[in-house]
Amino acid sequence: MLTLIDALWHHEVTGLKKCRYHTMSKKIKLFVYRLAYILGFFRLTRFFYRNHLRILCYHGFEINDEASFRPPLFIKQETFRKRMALLAKHGFHVNSLADCLSDLYKQSLRPDTIAITIDDGYYGIFKVADPIFQRFMFPYTIYLTTYYVVKESPVFRLVVQYIAWKSSHKNISYDSLIAFGVEPVANRIRENYSLDEVAEILIEYGEANLEESQRIRLCRLFADHVGVSYQDIVDSRILSLLTVDEAKSLSNGYADIELHTHRHILPIDSDGIRKEITDNRFVLSTISRSETRHFCYPSGIWFPSQGPVLSSLGVESATTCMPGLNTDSTPPLQLNRFLDGENISEIEFLAELYGFSELMRTARNYLSRAKKGNDHNN
């Protein structure tokens, strides 16, 4: 018993230490960024990296309380408006992704150029982001995953997680899960589960076993049981994607619509890749005003072996979620991006735009390689 208590205490303390370490690390980073900005280092790195392409990445735009639910995934309207104002104020040039990449690999990229990309295609683009893009006359690219565009239902995985986050309930009994029609695997069966555990079980079960109509029913049962209105989620469309007509409307304006797979997953095998791109492209053919040639890896997960298959399907570029700037030597199917969200402070955003973050990454990589070399020699 004492051993178990010691182990739990060690785990708790270790967790607290990690949390405090990350908090302190963040504070130090922000202090360094602010000091570097005041001392003029940002201007120096901006000049040094002026011919590098910056690609910004966004996901969702808050309609209700999504930014509190998932700060890295959603950004508040006012925060996003300030971001776009910063681009204009600091003299950065926003161009379409296609034009940026064409100029980059022709070595004719205009200094301080930025491309703006948005993954998935949440309804918030139509309601929140596009009016801001129109105000600043900024072109942008939507990587649109199309399964939920066609289904016109909220994203199952996110809805389950949101319900668990929104509810004031602390746990659910095993009997309640059985009433939902879901039974955990044998090694996870016990009397009560936290809502986060319930969400994990429901997502795993729903994605593996249910059709979309059955997933919707499961979400309703879960939401009713824990006192959350599923209908409010549906009506507000906070976790829904664009409809075909909405996406088409955006495509006729400042947005380019590009590939992001149909089911938000890119398999390893060639046939699976072809099916995802073909299904995605079929839906986009009714939306996009031009041929779709640019792609974003779902969740930033990619493997070099996928590249030749994508190229054979006419994909000319693919963006990752790896931070960094891009040059004409960056492989076009391994483009770097900066993921902005409500969790990113203004000084961090500026550090990325001005290239100071890139300098820090380069320095860390150099020191890491040097340390490995010394360890190997010793």
C-alpha positions in Angstrom: 0.0 0.0 0.0 2.8 2.4 0.9 4.5 1.6 -2.3 1.4 2.4 -4.3 1.0 5.7 -2.5 4.6 6.6 -3.1 4.2 5.8 -6.8 1.0 7.9 -7.1 2.7 10.8 -5.2 5.8 10.5 -7.4 3.5 10.6 -10.5 1.6 13.6 -9.1 4.8 15.5 -8.2 6.4 14.6 -11.6 3.3 15.9 -13.4 3.4 19.2 -11.4 7.1 19.6 -12.1 6.5 19.1 -15.8 3.6 21.6 -15.7 5.7 24.1 -13.8 8.7 23.5 -16.2 6.5 24.2 -19.3 5.0 27.3 -17.7 8.5 28.6 -16.7 9.8 27.7 -20.2 7.0 29.6 -21.8 7.6 32.7 -19.6 11.3 32.6 -20.5 10.6 32.3 -24.2 8.2 35.2 -24.1 10.7 37.3 -22.2 13.4 36.6 -24.7 11.1 37.4 -27.6 10.0 40.7 -26.1 13.6 41.7 -25.3 14.8 40.7 -28.8 12.0 42.8 -30.3 12.9 45.9 -28.2 16.6 45.5 -29.1 15.9 45.3 -32.8 16.8 41.7 -33.4 13.4 41.1 -35.1 14.3 43.6 -37.8 17.6 41.9 -38.4 16.0 38.4 -38.8 13.2 39.8 -41.0 15.9 41.2 -43.4 17.8 37.9 -43.3 14.8 35.8 -44.0 13.0 38.3 -46.3 13.1 35.9 -49.3 11.7 32.9 -47.3 8.0 32.0 -47.7 5.9 32.1 -44.5 2.7 29.9 -44.6 0.2 30.5 -41.8 -2.2 27.8 -40.8 -5.6 28.2 -39.1 -8.4 25.7 -38.3 -11.6 27.0 -36.7 -12.9 30.5 -35.9 -14.9 30.9 -32.7 -18.7 31.4 -33.0 -19.6 30.5 -29.4 -17.0 29.1 -26.9 -14.9 26.8 -29.2 -11.6 28.7 -28.4 -12.0 27.9 -24.7 -12.7 24.3 -25.6 -9.7 23.9 -28.0 -7.4 27.0 -28.0 -4.9 25.5 -30.5 -7.7 24.5 -32.9 -10.0 27.6 -32.7 -9.2 31.3 -32.6 -11.5 34.2 -31.4 -12.8 36.7 -34.0 -11.1 39.6 -32.3 -7.8 37.8 -32.1 -7.9 36.9 -35.7 -8.8 40.4 -36.8 -5.8 41.7 -34.9 -3.6 39.1 -36.6 -4.7 40.3 -40.0 -4.2 43.9 -38.9 -0.7 43.1 -37.8 0.1 41.7 -41.3 -1.0 44.9 -42.9 0.5 47.2 -40.3 4.0 45.5 -40.5 4.0 45.5 -44.3 3.8 41.8 -45.1 2.5 40.9 -48.5 -0.3 38.3 -48.6 -0.7 36.3 -51.8 -2.5 33.2 -52.8 -0.7 29.9 -52.0 -0.5 28.9 -55.7 1.1 32.2 -56.7 3.4 32.1 -53.7 4.7 28.6 -54.5 5.0 29.4 -58.2 7.1 32.5 -57.4 9.1 30.6 -54.7 10.3 27.9 -57.0 11.0 30.4 -59.8 13.1 32.3 -57.3 11.0 35.4 -57.9 9.2 35.6 -54.6 8.5 39.1 -53.4 10.2 39.8 -50.0 8.1 39.4 -46.9 5.5 37.3 -48.6 2.9 35.2 -46.7 0.3 32.6 -47.7 -2.7 31.9 -45.4 -4.1 28.5 -45.3 -7.1 27.1 -43.3 -7.5 23.4 -42.7 -10.7 21.3 -42.6 -13.3 23.9 -43.5 -15.3 24.8 -40.4 -18.4 26.9 -40.8 -16.7 29.7 -38.9 -14.7 30.5 -42.0 -18.0 31.6 -43.7 -19.4 33.4 -40.6 -16.3 34.9 -39.0 -13.1 34.7 -41.1 -14.2 35.6 -44.6 -15.6 39.0 -43.8 -12.2 39.9 -42.2 -10.3 38.6 -45.3 -12.6 40.7 -47.4 -11.9 43.8 -45.3 -8.1 43.4 -45.8 -8.5 42.0 -49.3 -6.3 39.0 -48.4 -6.5 35.8 -50.5 -6.5 32.5 -48.7 -6.6 28.8 -49.2 -9.1 26.3 -47.6 -8.0 22.7 -47.5 -11.5 21.2 -47.4 -12.1 17.7 -46.1 -15.4 16.7 -47.6 -17.1 13.8 -45.7 -18.9 16.1 -43.3 -19.5 18.6 -46.1 -21.6 16.0 -47.8 -23.2 14.7 -44.6 -23.9 18.2 -43.2 -23.7 16.9 -39.6 -21.2 18.1 -36.9 -17.9 16.3 -36.7 -18.5 13.3 -34.5 -15.1 13.1 -32.7 -15.2 16.8 -31.8 -18.8 16.7 -30.7 -18.2 13.9 -28.3 -15.2 15.7 -26.8 -17.1 19.0 -26.6 -20.0 17.4 -24.8 -17.6 16.0 -22.2 -15.9 19.4 -21.8 -19.2 21.3 -21.6 -21.0 19.1 -19.1 -20.9 19.8 -15.4 -21.1 16.0 -14.7 -17.9 14.4 -13.4 -18.4 10.7 -14.4 -20.7 8.2 -16.0 -21.5 4.7 -14.7 -20.9 1.4 -16.6 -24.6 0.8 -16.7 -25.1 4.2 -18.6 -22.6 3.1 -21.3 -24.5 -0.1 -21.7 -27.7 1.9 -22.1 -26.0 3.8 -24.9 -25.3 0.5 -26.6 -21.6 0.8 -26.0 -19.5 -1.7 -23.9 -15.8 -1.1 -23.2 -13.3 -3.8 -23.9 -12.8 -6.2 -21.0 -9.7 -4.7 -19.6 -11.4 -1.3 -19.3 -14.6 -2.3 -17.6 -15.2 -0.8 -14.2 -18.0 0.9 -12.2 -17.5 4.6 -13.1 -15.6 6.5 -15.8 -14.6 10.2 -16.0 -16.2 12.1 -18.9 -12.9 12.3 -20.7 -12.6 8.5 -20.6 -16.2 8.2 -21.7 -15.5 10.4 -24.7 -12.5 8.2 -25.6 -14.6 5.1 -25.4 -17.5 6.5 -27.5 -15.2 7.9 -30.2 -13.3 4.6 -30.5 -16.6 2.6 -30.6 -18.4 5.0 -32.9 -15.7 5.4 -35.5 -15.1 1.6 -35.7 -18.7 0.3 -35.6 -21.3 2.9 -36.5 -22.8 4.7 -39.5 -23.2 8.4 -39.4 -26.9 8.3 -38.4 -26.0 6.0 -35.5 -23.2 8.3 -34.4 -25.6 11.2 -34.3 -28.0 9.1 -32.1 -25.1 8.2 -29.8 -24.2 11.9 -29.5 -27.8 12.8 -28.6 -27.9 10.0 -25.9 -24.6 11.1 -24.4 -25.5 14.8 -24.5 -29.0 14.2 -22.9 -27.4 12.1 -20.2 -24.9 14.7 -19.1 -27.1 17.8 -19.5 -25.8 19.3 -22.7 -28.0 20.3 -25.7 -26.9 18.4 -28.8 -29.5 20.5 -30.8 -27.7 23.7 -29.8 -24.5 22.3 -31.2 -26.2 21.4 -34.5 -28.1 24.7 -34.8 -25.0 26.9 -33.9 -22.9 24.9 -36.3 -19.9 25.5 -34.1 -18.5 22.1 -34.9 -19.9 21.7 -38.5 -18.1 22.2 -41.8 -19.1 24.3 -44.7 -21.9 23.2 -47.0 -21.3 22.8 -50.7 -23.1 26.1 -51.4 -21.2 28.0 -48.7 -17.8 26.7 -50.0 -18.8 27.5 -53.6 -19.7 31.1 -52.5 -16.2 31.4 -50.8 -14.5 30.0 -53.9 -16.1 32.8 -55.9 -14.5 35.4 -53.6 -11.1 35.4 -51.9 -10.7 31.7 -51.2 -9.1 28.9 -53.2 -10.5 25.5 -52.3 -7.9 22.7 -52.2 -7.4 19.0 -51.2 -7.5 17.6 -47.7 -8.8 14.0 -48.2 -12.4 13.0 -48.0 -12.4 11.3 -44.6 -9.6 13.3 -43.0 -7.1 10.4 -43.1 -4.3 9.6 -45.6 -3.6 5.9 -45.7 -0.1 4.4 -46.3 -1.0 2.1 -49.2 -1.3 3.5 -52.8 -4.9 2.4 -53.3 -6.0 4.0 -50.1 -4.3 7.3 -51.0 -5.9 7.3 -54.4 -9.3 6.7 -53.0 -9.1 9.5 -50.5 -7.8 12.0 -53.1 -10.3 10.8 -55.8 -13.3 11.0 -53.4 -12.1 14.4 -52.1 -11.5 15.8 -55.6 -14.9 14.5 -56.8 -16.7 16.7 -54.2 -14.4 19.6 -54.8 -15.0 19.5 -58.5 -18.5 20.9 -57.8 -17.0 23.7 -55.6 -13.6 24.9 -56.7 -13.3 27.3 -59.6 -10.0 25.7 -60.7 -8.3 22.3 -60.8 -7.2 21.1 -57.3 -3.5 20.6 -57.2 -2.5 21.6 -53.7 -2.9 19.3 -50.6 -2.6 19.4 -46.8 -1.8 16.2 -44.8 -4.6 15.5 -42.3 -3.4 16.2 -38.8 0.0 16.9 -40.3 0.8 13.1 -40.4 2.8 12.1 -43.5 5.4 9.7 -44.7 7.9 10.2 -47.6 6.5 7.1 -49.3 3.2 8.9 -49.9 4.9 11.5 -52.0 5.2 9.6 -55.3 1.6 8.5 -55.2 0.4 12.1 -54.6 2.6 13.3 -57.5 1.0 10.7 -59.8 -2.4 12.1 -58.8 -1.4 15.6 -60.0 -0.7 17.0 -56.5 2.0 19.7 -56.8 2.4 20.8 -53.2 1.6 19.5 -49.8 1.7 21.3 -46.4 2.7 19.7 -43.1 2.3 21.0 -39.6 6.1 21.3 -39.1 7.1 24.8 -38.0 9.5 26.7 -40.2 10.0 29.0 -43.2 10.2 27.8 -46.8 12.8 28.3 -49.6 13.2 27.1 -53.1 15.1 24.1 -51.7 12.1 23.0 -49.5 10.6 19.9 -51.0 7.2 21.0 -52.4 5.5 18.0 -50.8 7.0 18.8 -47.4 6.1 22.5 -46.9 6.4 24.0 -43.4 3.7 26.1 -41.7 3.1 28.1 -38.5 0.0 26.9 -36.7 -1.7 30.0 -35.2 -4.5 29.8 -32.6 -5.9 31.3 -29.5 -3.0 29.7 -27.5 -0.5 31.8 -29.4 0.5 35.3 -28.0 1.0 38.3 -30.2 4.8 38.4 -29.6 5.0 34.7 -30.6 3.1 35.5 -33.8 5.4 38.4 -34.6 8.5 36.3 -33.8 7.4 33.8 -36.5 6.6 36.5 -39.1 9.9 38.3 -38.5 11.9 35.0 -38.6 13.2 35.3 -35.1 11.6 31.9 -34.2 13.3 30.4 -37.3 16.7 31.6 -36.0 15.9 30.0 -32.6 15.0 26.7 -34.2 18.1 26.8 -36.3 20.2 27.4 -33.2 18.6 24.6 -31.2 19.0 22.2 -34.1 22.7 23.1 -34.4 23.3 22.7 -30.6 21.4 19.4 -30.6 23.6 18.0 -33.5 26.7 19.3 -31.8 25.8 17.6 -28.5 25.0 14.3 -30.3 28.4 14.5 -32.1 30.2 15.1 -28.8 28.3 12.2 -27.1 29.2 9.9 -30.0 32.9 10.9 -29.8 33.0 10.3 -26.1 
